[in-house]
Amino acid sequence: MHIISVPTVFTCKTPNVGWLNLAQIRQLQFREIPNPVAVVTWHNGNTENFFGDDATAIMESWLESSNNNYRSKNRRNVS
């Protein structure tokens, strides 16, 4: 039997930066006032700042993916 590892991908399209994989985020900090700022800590420990529309797009995608509760939908029930 072969074990196949498939990377998890949850994409987010930002207006200026392009596509991001939310599954690679370890921590997300967001501040909306006075201007939107998202501070992303990636899985490797690197930190990146996103501003304005990019920050808003990241936060909206992050909230949408967390509200979908994908883990419980994709989990197999073992009896």
Order of alpha helices (4+ residues) and beta strands (2+ residues): beta-beta-beta-beta-beta-alpha-alpha
